[in-house]
């Protein structure tokens, strides 16, 4: 099953990427690395999303959409 990442605006995506590269070990991570991190189910992804986002996963046929917005 493929995953699509969705947010209401690019600013939220950039903010979340900024949070991601602040995590020790991710300082040199590219945006592609960040996208892959969000695309693969893991305990680390779950903790990251719970810390920084409101989010939901929506199944649409053979695709899962991760829809998020940054917590204020």
Residue frames as a rotation matrix with the C-alpha (Angstrom) as fourth column:
UNK 1
0.586 0.810 0.000 0.00
0.810 -0.586 0.000 0.00
0.000 0.000 -1.000 0.00
UNK 2
-0.370 -0.708 0.601 1.39
0.661 -0.656 -0.365 3.43
0.653 0.262 0.711 -0.86
UNK 3
0.122 0.370 -0.921 1.19
0.894 -0.444 -0.059 6.48
-0.431 -0.816 -0.385 1.38
UNK 4
0.005 -0.033 0.999 0.45
0.584 -0.811 -0.029 10.08
0.812 0.584 0.015 0.48
UNK 5
-0.491 -0.228 -0.841 1.39
0.834 -0.402 -0.378 12.92
-0.252 -0.887 0.388 2.83
UNK 6
-0.036 0.578 0.816 -1.02
0.608 -0.635 0.477 15.86
0.793 0.514 -0.328 3.05
UNK 7
-0.491 -0.022 -0.871 -1.11
0.776 -0.466 -0.426 19.08
-0.396 -0.884 0.246 5.06
UNK 8
0.532 0.841 -0.100 -3.31
0.709 -0.507 -0.491 22.16
-0.463 0.191 -0.865 4.78
UNK 9
0.964 -0.249 -0.090 -0.37
-0.260 -0.824 -0.504 24.35
0.051 0.510 -0.859 3.71
UNK 10
0.473 -0.862 -0.183 3.32
0.283 0.345 -0.895 24.19
0.835 0.372 0.407 2.86
UNK 11
0.016 -0.449 0.893 4.17
-0.703 -0.640 -0.309 26.17
0.711 -0.624 -0.326 5.99
UNK 12
0.687 0.289 0.667 3.06
-0.695 0.528 0.487 23.25
-0.212 -0.798 0.564 8.20
UNK 13
0.926 -0.374 -0.054 5.23
0.318 0.849 -0.421 20.86
0.203 0.373 0.905 6.21
UNK 14
0.182 -0.901 0.394 8.26
0.038 -0.394 -0.918 23.15
0.983 0.182 -0.037 6.50
UNK 15
0.196 -0.034 0.980 7.67
-0.912 -0.374 0.169 23.62
0.361 -0.927 -0.104 10.24
UNK 16
0.897 0.199 0.394 7.43
-0.347 0.870 0.351 19.88
-0.273 -0.451 0.850 10.79
UNK 17
0.689 -0.724 -0.035 10.58
0.412 0.431 -0.803 19.29
0.596 0.539 0.595 8.73
UNK 18
0.061 -0.648 0.759 12.34
-0.477 -0.687 -0.548 21.85
0.877 -0.328 -0.352 10.95
UNK 19
0.505 0.191 0.842 11.30
-0.854 0.254 0.454 19.85
-0.127 -0.948 0.292 14.02
UNK 20
0.996 -0.093 0.018 12.55
0.094 0.971 -0.218 16.66
0.003 0.218 0.976 12.37
UNK 21
0.397 -0.911 0.110 16.05
0.325 0.028 -0.945 17.99
0.858 0.411 0.307 11.68
UNK 22
0.179 -0.294 0.939 16.32
-0.811 -0.585 -0.028 19.26
0.557 -0.756 -0.343 15.29
UNK 23
0.942 0.171 0.288 16.26
-0.306 0.791 0.530 15.65
-0.137 -0.588 0.797 16.51
UNK 24
0.064 -0.988 0.137 19.81
-0.766 0.039 0.641 14.41
-0.639 -0.146 -0.755 17.25
UNK 25
-0.441 -0.337 0.832 21.05
0.229 0.854 0.467 12.35
-0.868 0.396 -0.300 14.32
UNK 26
0.305 0.660 0.687 18.75
0.879 0.082 -0.469 14.05
-0.366 0.747 -0.555 11.80
UNK 27
0.176 -0.239 -0.955 20.67
0.095 -0.961 0.259 17.32
-0.980 -0.137 -0.147 11.45
UNK 28
-0.692 -0.547 -0.471 21.81
-0.416 -0.230 0.879 16.50
-0.590 0.805 -0.069 7.91
UNK 29
-0.382 0.616 0.689 18.55
0.594 0.735 -0.327 14.88
-0.708 0.285 -0.647 6.80
UNK 30
-0.995 0.099 0.018 17.12
-0.040 -0.546 0.837 15.95
0.093 0.832 0.547 3.47
UNK 31
-0.310 0.951 0.016 13.46
-0.904 -0.290 -0.314 16.61
-0.294 -0.112 0.949 2.79
UNK 32
0.068 0.276 -0.959 13.38
-0.643 0.747 0.169 13.23
0.763 0.605 0.228 1.00
UNK 33
-0.790 -0.390 -0.473 14.64
0.121 0.657 -0.744 11.58
0.601 -0.645 -0.472 4.20
UNK 34
-0.828 0.535 0.170 11.86
-0.422 -0.394 -0.817 13.33
-0.370 -0.748 0.552 6.12
UNK 35
0.007 0.853 -0.522 9.24
-0.991 0.076 0.110 12.16
0.134 0.517 0.846 3.61
UNK 36
-0.211 -0.153 -0.965 10.52
-0.231 0.968 -0.103 8.60
0.950 0.201 -0.239 3.88
UNK 37
-0.988 -0.156 -0.026 10.38
0.001 0.155 -0.988 8.84
0.158 -0.976 -0.153 7.70
UNK 38
-0.478 0.876 0.067 6.71
-0.734 -0.356 -0.578 9.87
-0.482 -0.325 0.814 7.50
UNK 39
0.056 0.509 -0.859 5.96
-0.928 0.344 0.143 7.19
0.368 0.790 0.491 4.91
UNK 40
-0.325 -0.283 -0.902 7.20
-0.061 0.958 -0.278 4.19
0.944 -0.035 -0.329 6.90
UNK 41
0.727 0.666 0.166 5.29
-0.258 0.041 0.965 2.95
0.636 -0.745 0.202 9.93
UNK 42
-0.285 -0.813 -0.508 7.47
0.423 0.369 -0.828 2.98
0.860 -0.450 0.239 13.05
UNK 43
0.333 0.326 -0.885 7.33
0.943 -0.092 0.320 3.73
0.023 -0.941 -0.338 16.76
UNK 44
-0.603 -0.655 -0.456 9.55
0.640 -0.738 0.213 6.77
-0.476 -0.163 0.864 16.13
UNK 45
-0.804 0.385 0.454 7.13
0.194 -0.551 0.811 8.16
0.563 0.740 0.368 13.55
UNK 46
0.163 0.932 -0.323 4.20
0.673 0.135 0.727 7.60
0.721 -0.336 -0.606 15.90
UNK 47
0.113 -0.204 -0.972 5.92
0.927 -0.330 0.177 9.46
-0.357 -0.922 0.152 18.75
UNK 48
-0.870 -0.493 -0.018 6.97
0.436 -0.786 0.438 12.29
-0.230 0.373 0.899 16.44
UNK 49
-0.533 0.743 0.405 3.46
0.265 -0.307 0.914 12.77
0.803 0.595 -0.033 15.05
UNK 50
0.355 0.702 -0.618 1.89
0.814 0.093 0.573 12.66
0.460 -0.706 -0.539 18.52
UNK 51
-0.199 -0.544 -0.815 4.36
0.857 -0.500 0.125 15.24
-0.476 -0.674 0.565 19.81
UNK 52
-0.814 -0.384 -0.435 4.09
0.166 -0.872 0.460 17.80
-0.556 0.302 0.774 17.01
UNK 53
-0.888 0.430 -0.166 0.87
-0.283 -0.223 0.933 17.22
0.364 0.875 0.319 15.05
UNK 54
-0.023 0.899 0.438 -2.77
-0.450 0.382 -0.807 16.56
-0.893 -0.215 0.396 14.93
UNK 55
-0.684 -0.334 -0.648 -3.14
-0.728 0.268 0.631 13.89
-0.037 0.904 -0.427 12.30
UNK 56
0.324 0.717 0.617 -5.20
-0.483 0.686 -0.544 11.12
-0.813 -0.122 0.569 10.84
UNK 57
-0.875 -0.479 0.071 -4.67
-0.221 0.525 0.822 8.26
-0.431 0.704 -0.565 8.43
UNK 58
0.212 0.951 -0.227 -7.32
-0.661 -0.031 -0.750 7.89
-0.720 0.309 0.622 5.72
UNK 59
-0.584 -0.354 0.730 -7.53
0.212 0.802 0.559 4.78
-0.783 0.481 -0.393 3.53
UNK 60
0.329 0.605 -0.725 -8.51
-0.693 -0.367 -0.621 5.39
-0.642 0.707 0.299 -0.09
UNK 61
0.886 0.062 -0.459 -8.44
-0.370 0.691 -0.621 2.18
0.279 0.720 0.635 -2.13
UNK 62
0.645 -0.701 -0.304 -4.75
0.677 0.709 -0.197 1.12
0.354 -0.079 0.932 -2.26
UNK 63
-0.281 -0.719 0.636 -3.43
0.256 -0.694 -0.673 4.35
0.925 -0.026 0.379 -0.76
UNK 64
0.303 0.281 -0.911 -3.15
0.953 -0.117 0.281 5.61
-0.028 -0.953 -0.303 2.79
UNK 65
0.179 -0.179 0.967 -3.22
0.248 -0.943 -0.220 9.38
0.952 0.280 -0.125 3.21
UNK 66
-0.203 -0.291 -0.935 -1.44
0.977 -0.124 -0.173 10.88
-0.066 -0.949 0.310 6.22
UNK 67
0.243 0.372 0.896 -3.21
0.387 -0.884 0.263 14.19
0.890 0.283 -0.359 6.79
UNK 68
-0.011 -0.334 -0.943 -1.60
1.000 -0.014 -0.007 16.43
-0.011 -0.942 0.334 9.41
UNK 69
0.539 -0.025 0.842 -1.38
0.084 -0.993 -0.084 19.92
0.838 0.116 -0.533 10.78
UNK 70
-0.528 -0.832 -0.170 1.20
0.341 -0.024 -0.940 21.24
0.778 -0.555 0.296 13.25
UNK 71
0.291 0.574 -0.766 0.02
0.940 -0.022 0.341 21.69
0.179 -0.819 -0.545 16.84
UNK 72
0.312 -0.108 0.944 -0.16
0.080 -0.987 -0.139 25.32
0.947 0.119 -0.300 17.88
